[in-house]
Amino acid sequence: MSKILVIEDETKIARFVELELKHEGYEVQTAFDGRSGLAQYESWQPDLLILDLMLPELSGIEVCRRLRQQSDIPIIMLTAKDDVSDKVMGLDMGADDYMTKPFAIEELLARIRVCLKKHRVDRGEPHGTLTAGKLKLTPASYSVTYGDEPVALTKKEFDLLHYLWQHEHAAVSRDDLLSNVWGYDFAGDTNIVDVYIRYLRQKIDDRYGVKTIHTIRAVGYMFRYEP
Ligand code: CA
């Protein structure tokens, strides 16, 4: 499910939008100023941004400008009524769409769907593609890339990464991994999982200086991307 970051200093609006989006099944995080919004973008890697223009610390315009230097994430701006110059500036800075406050939540939801869909089509990404930072996994072609560089994985390494990634932010047990990735019972020998986790870490985490696979003590592993 898509992850949406809401950066809005009016807590009432932020909470309202957060609740409605969660109700629609999106994963949602909120930030109340521009600077922490940017930090949350970096650490959480959302799929879409809802960005108020009038923000403390860093303005929405500035957040938009900085993000566009590194990302093509869809951005929907929230603007105060009649703030035409801000609206124009936001669109110039690369925002995809805007909503004028107060707005109907149904309209925001519709625009979110359009933005997300358009973004996928623009990228030409087949269904099921997973992205986190520069890391991308495409099930249709069994490929993983970091930026423009292909990451050479064996089929088993790919399946393991894919399974963990599909359960992003959840601790997955070794037994679970064995039965779902290897597909049969290894008679209690879960060492094989640890061995393959080590291969993945060498090929991704160590090589690119990121953290993707976390050890969850006494349980197993969790996929969570950290730049
Ligand atoms: Ca504001």
Residues whose N, C-alpha, C, O or C-beta is under 5 A from the ligand:
A	BS01	CA	D9 E10 D52 M54 L55
